[in-house]
């Protein structure tokens, strides 16, 4: 008849006396209390290795840090593993490795990996702004959190102060950035799913505001106001260049002499400068109208030796600020009436009034049309189709300038 081990009691464990040599008190099923001559007590789990079938043991923990009840619970967990031919010691080491890896994969560290990848897809200035938002609002609270511990309630709580201050746009931009990082963590296998996809539903989203813009028939007055303002000559020329080219402020001010093909009368803007740049996308090619060519000829003696057509006054190796026209419009009284980005809207409305083909008009503004194959087609074939359209717009601007005199 097999020997039956009497389970230990709390009193026996607590009052177990020391001896000259260490000894064990058995609780049964592989659990022992080891008492050392120093008086230290430790829980030991003894078992047969599921592969080698050799007897082995390891320390669960010390008493009283781990109580009798807790030691028994651990024993049952280990016996359950053994029933599945899993060595408890190997399992514990594996779990520690997983835990350490999770601790290393913090939100901030994953964000750095995401940044490295994302920086190849968008404008450097856009990444700079997005990273600054993360540094100001998310990293101080979430940066050291393991990526698998970023939950929707935690993220919602982190951005709540922005909601209370009415910074609705910043709040939703941050939630979008956080989800980009979490989705990237899913992609590279750091987490199995993103639990924050619906976090933005916790806060209302204000309707998108369009850039303020005047009507084409109001352009003569704007041109006159800008010409008669106290803005410096380079700012006035940049204003006309941006208006004529239909590009965004950052693209207009960063034009480089090396991007101009005078023979073919083209301005070739590298893809990396364009909004929402993607790896493998194409440059935006702008046919140069007569007024645009005149502007370039006018500036050649001034900035022709510099890298940029519109060089920074004190830093010739840099372009002027992309906020130059926006600030100028505000200072001449057009705040809320016309902003720099909205200059494109004036041109787009004019093209629509002239019944220019939708695809050609959209390609003038570098808006994506169709799939990648058709976009590749647009890159080359729409250039010549856009040339007369760019000249049509240039002629209209020239007429408006004459009216404003």
C-alpha positions as CSV (number, residue, x, y, z in Angstrom):
1,X,0.0,0.0,0.0
2,X,1.5,3.4,-1.1
3,X,2.6,5.7,1.7
4,X,0.2,8.6,2.3
5,X,1.9,11.9,3.2
6,X,0.0,14.0,5.7
7,X,-0.3,17.6,4.4
8,X,1.4,20.2,6.5
9,X,-0.5,22.7,8.6
10,X,0.2,26.4,8.9
11,X,1.3,25.8,12.5
12,X,3.8,23.1,11.6
13,X,5.3,25.3,8.9
14,X,5.5,28.3,11.2
15,X,6.9,26.4,14.2
16,X,9.3,24.2,12.3
17,X,12.6,24.2,14.3
18,X,16.1,24.3,13.0
19,X,18.6,21.4,13.2
20,X,22.3,21.0,12.8
21,X,21.7,20.0,9.2
22,X,19.0,21.2,6.7
23,X,16.0,18.9,6.4
24,X,12.7,18.8,4.5
25,X,9.0,18.6,5.6
26,X,6.8,17.1,2.9
27,X,3.4,18.4,2.0
28,X,2.9,15.7,-0.6
29,X,2.8,15.7,-4.4
30,X,6.4,17.0,-4.7
31,X,6.0,20.1,-2.4
32,X,8.6,20.4,0.5
33,X,9.4,22.9,3.1
34,X,13.2,23.1,3.5
35,X,14.5,24.3,6.8
36,X,18.2,25.4,7.0
37,X,20.4,25.5,10.1
38,X,20.2,29.3,9.9
39,X,16.4,29.2,10.3
40,X,15.7,30.2,6.7
41,X,12.8,28.3,5.2
42,X,12.1,27.7,1.5
43,X,9.5,25.9,-0.6
44,X,10.9,23.3,-2.9
45,X,9.1,21.5,-5.8
46,X,10.5,18.0,-6.5
47,X,9.5,16.2,-9.7
48,X,10.6,13.8,-12.5
49,X,11.7,15.6,-15.7
50,X,9.1,14.9,-18.4
51,X,11.9,14.1,-21.0
52,X,14.8,12.6,-19.1
53,X,12.7,11.1,-16.3
54,X,15.4,12.1,-13.8
55,X,14.4,13.5,-10.5
56,X,15.0,17.2,-10.2
57,X,13.9,20.1,-8.0
58,X,13.9,23.9,-7.8
59,X,13.0,26.6,-5.2
60,X,9.5,28.1,-5.5
61,X,10.3,30.8,-3.0
62,X,10.9,31.6,0.7
63,X,8.6,31.4,3.6
64,X,6.9,33.5,4.9
65,X,7.0,35.5,1.7
66,X,5.1,32.7,0.1
67,X,2.5,31.1,2.3
68,X,1.6,27.4,2.4
69,X,-1.6,28.1,0.4
70,X,0.4,30.0,-2.3
71,X,3.0,27.2,-2.4
72,X,0.3,24.6,-2.9
73,X,-1.2,26.7,-5.7
74,X,2.2,26.9,-7.5
75,X,2.6,23.1,-7.0
76,X,-0.7,22.5,-8.8
77,X,0.2,24.8,-11.6
78,X,3.5,22.9,-12.1
79,X,1.8,19.5,-11.9
80,X,-0.6,20.7,-14.6
81,X,2.4,21.6,-16.8
82,X,4.0,18.2,-16.2
83,X,0.8,16.5,-17.2
84,X,1.4,18.2,-20.6
85,X,5.0,17.1,-20.7
86,X,6.2,20.6,-20.0
87,X,9.1,21.1,-17.7
88,X,8.1,23.8,-15.1
89,X,11.6,25.3,-14.9
90,X,11.9,25.7,-18.6
91,X,8.4,27.2,-18.7
92,X,9.3,29.8,-16.0
93,X,12.4,30.8,-17.9
94,X,10.5,31.1,-21.1
95,X,7.9,33.4,-19.4
96,X,10.6,35.5,-17.9
97,X,12.1,36.0,-21.4
98,X,8.8,36.9,-22.8
99,X,8.2,39.4,-20.0
100,X,11.6,41.0,-20.4
101,X,11.0,41.3,-24.2
102,X,7.7,42.9,-23.5
103,X,9.3,45.4,-21.1
104,X,11.9,46.2,-23.7
105,X,9.2,46.8,-26.4
106,X,8.0,50.0,-24.8
107,X,5.6,52.4,-26.6
108,X,8.5,54.8,-27.1
109,X,10.9,52.2,-28.6
110,X,8.2,50.9,-31.0
111,X,7.5,54.5,-31.9
112,X,11.2,54.9,-32.9
113,X,10.9,51.9,-35.2
114,X,7.7,53.3,-36.7
115,X,9.4,56.7,-37.2
116,X,12.3,55.1,-39.1
117,X,9.9,53.5,-41.5
118,X,7.4,56.3,-41.7
119,X,10.1,59.0,-42.4
120,X,10.7,57.4,-45.8
121,X,7.0,58.0,-46.7
122,X,6.2,61.5,-45.7
123,X,7.7,65.0,-45.8
124,X,10.5,65.5,-43.2
125,X,8.7,68.6,-41.9
126,X,5.5,66.6,-41.4
127,X,7.4,63.9,-39.4
128,X,9.1,66.6,-37.4
129,X,5.7,68.0,-36.4
130,X,4.2,64.6,-35.7
131,X,7.1,63.6,-33.5
132,X,6.9,66.9,-31.6
133,X,3.3,66.1,-30.8
134,X,4.2,62.7,-29.5
135,X,7.0,64.1,-27.4
136,X,4.8,66.8,-25.9
137,X,1.6,64.8,-25.2
138,X,2.0,61.0,-25.3
139,X,5.6,60.0,-24.5
140,X,5.6,61.7,-21.0
141,X,2.8,59.4,-19.9
142,X,2.9,56.4,-22.2
143,X,6.6,56.3,-23.4
144,X,7.8,53.7,-20.8
145,X,4.7,51.5,-21.0
146,X,5.2,48.0,-22.6
147,X,3.5,48.2,-26.0
148,X,1.1,45.4,-25.0
149,X,-0.2,47.4,-22.1
150,X,-1.4,50.3,-24.1
151,X,-5.2,50.0,-23.8
152,X,-8.0,52.1,-25.1
153,X,-9.0,53.4,-21.7
154,X,-5.4,54.4,-21.0
155,X,-5.0,56.2,-24.3
156,X,-8.4,58.0,-23.9
157,X,-7.3,59.1,-20.4
158,X,-4.0,60.4,-21.6
159,X,-5.5,62.8,-24.2
160,X,-8.4,63.9,-22.0
161,X,-6.6,67.2,-20.9
162,X,-6.6,68.2,-24.6
163,X,-10.3,67.6,-24.9
164,X,-10.9,69.8,-21.8
165,X,-8.8,72.6,-23.3
166,X,-10.7,72.4,-26.6
167,X,-7.7,71.2,-28.6
168,X,-9.9,68.9,-30.6
169,X,-7.7,68.7,-33.8
170,X,-4.5,68.0,-31.8
171,X,-6.3,65.3,-29.8
172,X,-7.5,63.4,-32.9
173,X,-4.1,63.8,-34.6
174,X,-2.5,62.2,-31.5
175,X,-5.0,59.3,-31.5
176,X,-4.3,58.7,-35.2
177,X,-0.5,58.7,-34.5
178,X,-0.9,56.3,-31.6
179,X,-2.9,53.9,-33.7
180,X,-0.3,54.1,-36.5
181,X,2.3,53.0,-34.0
182,X,0.2,50.3,-32.5
183,X,-0.8,49.0,-35.9
184,X,2.9,48.9,-36.8
185,X,3.5,46.9,-33.6
186,X,1.0,44.4,-34.8
187,X,2.7,44.2,-38.2
188,X,6.1,43.4,-36.8
189,X,4.7,40.9,-34.3
190,X,5.1,42.7,-31.0
191,X,1.4,42.6,-30.2
192,X,-1.3,40.3,-31.6
193,X,-3.9,43.1,-32.1
194,X,-4.5,46.8,-31.6
195,X,-7.1,47.4,-28.9
196,X,-7.2,51.2,-29.4
197,X,-8.7,51.4,-32.9
198,X,-12.0,52.9,-31.6
199,X,-10.4,55.2,-29.1
200,X,-11.2,58.3,-31.2
201,X,-14.9,57.5,-30.7
202,X,-14.6,58.6,-27.1
203,X,-14.4,62.3,-28.2
204,X,-16.3,64.3,-30.8
205,X,-14.6,65.3,-33.9
206,X,-15.1,68.8,-35.2
207,X,-16.0,69.1,-38.9
208,X,-13.0,69.8,-41.1
209,X,-12.6,73.5,-41.9
210,X,-11.6,74.4,-45.5
211,X,-8.9,76.9,-46.1
212,X,-10.4,80.3,-46.6
213,X,-10.2,81.5,-50.2
214,X,-11.7,84.4,-52.2
215,X,-13.5,84.0,-55.5
216,X,-11.5,84.3,-58.8
217,X,-13.3,87.6,-59.6
218,X,-11.9,89.0,-56.3
219,X,-8.3,88.2,-57.3
220,X,-7.5,91.7,-58.8
221,X,-8.0,93.4,-55.4
222,X,-5.9,90.8,-53.6
223,X,-3.1,91.3,-56.1
224,X,-3.3,95.0,-55.7
225,X,-3.3,94.8,-51.9
226,X,-0.3,92.5,-51.9
227,X,1.6,94.7,-54.4
228,X,0.9,97.9,-52.4
229,X,1.8,96.3,-49.1
230,X,5.1,96.9,-47.2
231,X,6.1,93.3,-47.8
232,X,9.7,92.9,-49.2
233,X,10.3,92.2,-52.9
234,X,11.1,88.5,-52.5
235,X,7.9,87.9,-50.5
236,X,5.9,89.5,-53.3
237,X,7.5,87.5,-56.0
238,X,7.0,84.3,-53.9
239,X,3.3,85.1,-53.6
240,X,3.0,85.3,-57.4
241,X,5.0,82.1,-57.8
242,X,2.9,80.1,-55.4
243,X,-0.3,81.5,-57.0
244,X,0.8,80.7,-60.5
245,X,2.2,77.2,-59.7
246,X,-0.9,75.9,-57.8
247,X,1.4,74.0,-55.4
248,X,1.3,74.0,-51.6
249,X,3.2,76.6,-49.6
250,X,6.1,74.3,-48.6
251,X,6.6,73.1,-52.1
252,X,6.5,76.6,-53.6
253,X,9.1,78.1,-51.2
254,X,11.5,75.1,-51.5
255,X,11.9,75.2,-55.3
256,X,15.5,74.6,-56.2
257,X,17.3,75.9,-59.3
258,X,18.4,72.3,-60.0
259,X,14.7,71.3,-60.3
260,X,14.1,73.7,-63.2
261,X,14.4,72.4,-66.7
262,X,14.6,75.6,-68.8
263,X,14.8,73.7,-72.1
264,X,11.6,71.8,-71.6
265,X,10.0,74.6,-69.5
266,X,9.3,72.3,-66.6
267,X,9.6,72.3,-62.8
268,X,10.2,68.8,-61.5
269,X,9.4,68.6,-57.8
270,X,10.9,65.4,-56.2
271,X,8.4,63.0,-54.7
272,X,9.9,63.4,-51.2
273,X,8.8,67.1,-51.2
274,X,5.2,66.2,-52.0
275,X,2.4,65.8,-49.4
276,X,1.7,62.2,-48.4
277,X,4.8,61.0,-50.2
278,X,5.0,57.2,-50.6
279,X,8.0,55.1,-51.5
280,X,7.9,54.5,-55.2
281,X,5.7,57.5,-56.0
282,X,6.5,59.9,-58.7
283,X,7.7,63.6,-58.7
284,X,5.2,66.3,-59.5
285,X,5.9,68.0,-62.8
286,X,4.8,71.6,-63.3
287,X,4.7,73.0,-66.8
288,X,6.1,76.5,-66.6
289,X,3.8,79.3,-67.8
290,X,5.1,82.5,-69.3
291,X,4.8,84.4,-66.1
292,X,6.6,81.7,-64.1
293,X,9.5,81.8,-66.6
294,X,9.6,85.6,-66.2
295,X,9.8,85.2,-62.4
296,X,12.7,82.8,-62.7
297,X,14.6,85.1,-65.1
298,X,14.0,88.0,-62.8
299,X,15.5,86.0,-59.8
300,X,18.4,84.5,-61.6
301,X,20.8,87.5,-61.0
302,X,19.6,87.6,-57.3
303,X,19.6,84.0,-56.1
304,X,21.0,82.1,-59.2
305,X,24.1,81.1,-57.3
306,X,22.1,79.8,-54.3
307,X,20.5,76.3,-54.0
308,X,17.0,77.7,-53.6
309,X,15.2,80.1,-55.8
310,X,13.7,81.7,-52.7
311,X,16.7,81.7,-50.4
312,X,16.5,82.6,-46.7
313,X,17.9,86.1,-46.2
314,X,20.4,85.1,-43.6
315,X,20.9,81.4,-44.5
316,X,21.5,81.1,-48.2
317,X,21.7,77.3,-47.9
318,X,18.1,77.2,-46.7
319,X,14.9,78.2,-48.3
320,X,12.7,81.0,-46.9
321,X,10.0,80.0,-44.4
322,X,6.9,78.2,-45.7
323,X,4.9,80.5,-43.4
324,X,6.1,83.6,-45.2
325,X,3.0,84.0,-47.4
326,X,0.6,83.0,-44.7
327,X,2.0,85.6,-42.4
328,X,2.0,88.2,-45.1
329,X,-1.7,87.6,-45.9
330,X,-2.6,88.0,-42.2
331,X,-0.6,91.3,-42.0
332,X,-2.3,92.8,-45.0
333,X,-5.8,92.1,-43.5
334,X,-6.8,88.8,-45.1
335,X,-7.0,86.7,-41.9
336,X,-10.0,84.4,-42.2
337,X,-10.5,85.6,-45.8
338,X,-7.6,84.1,-47.7
339,X,-4.7,81.9,-46.5
340,X,-1.7,80.7,-48.3
341,X,-2.9,77.2,-48.9
342,X,-6.2,78.6,-50.1
343,X,-4.5,80.1,-53.1
344,X,-4.8,76.7,-54.7
345,X,-8.6,76.9,-54.2
346,X,-8.8,80.2,-56.3
347,X,-7.0,78.4,-59.2
348,X,-9.2,75.2,-58.8
349,X,-12.4,77.3,-58.9
350,X,-11.2,79.2,-62.0
351,X,-10.4,75.9,-63.8
352,X,-13.8,74.6,-62.9
353,X,-15.5,77.8,-64.2
354,X,-13.5,77.3,-67.4
355,X,-14.8,73.7,-67.7
356,X,-11.3,72.2,-67.7
357,X,-11.4,68.4,-67.6
358,X,-11.6,67.2,-64.0
359,X,-8.6,64.9,-64.3
360,X,-6.4,67.5,-65.7
361,X,-7.5,70.1,-63.2
362,X,-6.8,67.7,-60.3
363,X,-3.4,66.8,-61.7
364,X,-2.5,70.5,-61.8
365,X,-3.0,70.5,-58.0
366,X,-1.0,67.2,-57.6
367,X,-4.1,65.4,-56.4
368,X,-4.0,61.6,-56.9
369,X,-6.3,60.3,-59.6
370,X,-7.1,56.6,-60.0
371,X,-4.7,53.7,-59.2
372,X,-0.9,53.5,-59.4
373,X,-1.0,52.5,-63.1
374,X,-3.1,55.5,-64.1
375,X,-1.0,57.8,-61.8
376,X,2.1,56.7,-63.7
377,X,0.3,57.6,-66.9
378,X,-0.7,61.0,-65.5
379,X,2.9,61.6,-64.6
380,X,4.0,61.8,-68.2
381,X,1.0,62.2,-70.5
382,X,-0.9,64.8,-68.4
383,X,2.1,67.1,-68.4
384,X,1.5,68.2,-71.9
385,X,-2.2,68.3,-71.4
386,X,-1.6,70.6,-68.4
387,X,0.7,73.0,-70.2
388,X,-2.1,75.0,-71.9
389,X,-4.1,74.9,-68.7
390,X,-1.3,76.4,-66.7
391,X,-0.9,79.1,-69.4
392,X,-4.7,79.7,-69.2
393,X,-4.4,80.3,-65.5
394,X,-1.3,82.5,-66.0
395,X,-3.1,84.6,-68.6
396,X,-6.0,85.1,-66.1
397,X,-3.6,86.2,-63.3
398,X,-1.9,88.6,-65.7
399,X,-5.2,90.2,-66.7
400,X,-6.1,90.5,-63.0
401,X,-2.7,92.2,-62.3
402,X,-3.4,94.7,-65.1
403,X,-6.9,95.4,-63.7
404,X,-5.3,96.1,-60.3
405,X,-3.0,98.8,-61.6
